[in-house]
Amino acid sequence: MTLPFPDRAFGAFLFDMDGTLLSSIAAAERVWAAWATRHGLDVAAFLPTIHGVRAVETIRALDLPGIDLHAEVAALTQAELDDVDGIESIAGAAAFLAALPADRWAIVTSAPRQLAIRRLEAAGIPLPPLMVAGEDVTNGKPAPDCFLLAAERLGQKPQDCLVFEDAPAGIRAAEAAGARVVVVTATHSHRFETAHPTIPGYAALAPLTDAAGRLTISGLAGRAAQGA
């Protein structure tokens, strides 16, 4: 695997959650498929639209007649809180996060905070020192607001951040924020066309902090050599 940005150091790393640090596709699609069926939607056509964006924006875009938008979102969120079966960490994610300085990374997710915490706990990933969740911004992905807010709270310029993402909406949000992007393909079932560097997961990677306190990505062999 080619290391992403081997000659570049960053002020902070920003991580999407679903599909980037953990796999929740099966659980999310079970809940959303049941919801779509109740509303007479074409489930197969609808499910690809749910990933990487907030539920409120997914449902609003459908323009369904006679629904209470916020009630639907609340019911969906509760159903997702109740169903965390099969949620698991992406290989190497927990160790990669544990090796980062606490003030140099954040999780930036479209999920509500309560759901994000539930899924992280289900996957065995410790809670982050900083999280920007769906309710923390007015405009969700693909708007850049969430990444801009995370960079600000970390005291970094967004252009000096590396975003780890898996979904098109999140990638567009990171691009709009001016950040660099690495695409995590662990949950992709088909080849993903992107101009950004890709990684299948974190098992062969390690973050390093250089003499200036900036973050780089190394292979595990590189980390071992540094510690020798």
Summary of the structure (lengths in Angstrom):
residues: 228
radius of gyration: 17.6
end to end distance: 23.1
largest distance: 65.3
contacts: 734
relative contact order: 0.20
helix: 42%
strand: 17%
